[in-house]
Amino acid sequence: MLVRRLLLVALLPVAVASTSLPASALLSPLWQSAAEMKAILSSNEVGDALKSQDPITSVTRTGDDQYEVSNGTCSVPVTIVGDATAPEMAGPKKFSIKVGTATCK
């Protein structure tokens, strides 16, 4: 019984270490999407593409790295473009946004 306990105590750190996140883990999807939406909402390009000063009424995630921003009159697609030159490190993904052409009613 004592040998089992010693073995368990000795192997526990190995088991925990093998299930830990890799050093290159990015933000959780919740916080990454919040960072992406913040970038979208503060973008002058998005405001210009919406073609009016009407307030934004929705930001919808339409797919991986894809959003649609609407002000009720116009909608504009926005793509999140990852920075391929940025080293993979813990923390937020480095990205920029690409604003598409608006579709208006």
Sequence and secondary structure as in RCSB ss.txt:
>XXXX:A:sequence
MLVRRLLLVALLPVAVASTSLPASALLSPLWQSAAEMKAILSSNEVGDALKSQDPITSVTRTGDDQYEVSNGTCS
VPVTIVGDATAPEMAGPKKFSIKVGTATCK
>XXXX:A:secstr
 HHHHHHHHHHHHHHHHHHS  TT B  HHHHHHHHHHHHHT HHHHHHTTS     EEEEEETTEEEEE SSEE
EEEEEEE TTS   SB   EEEEE   EE 
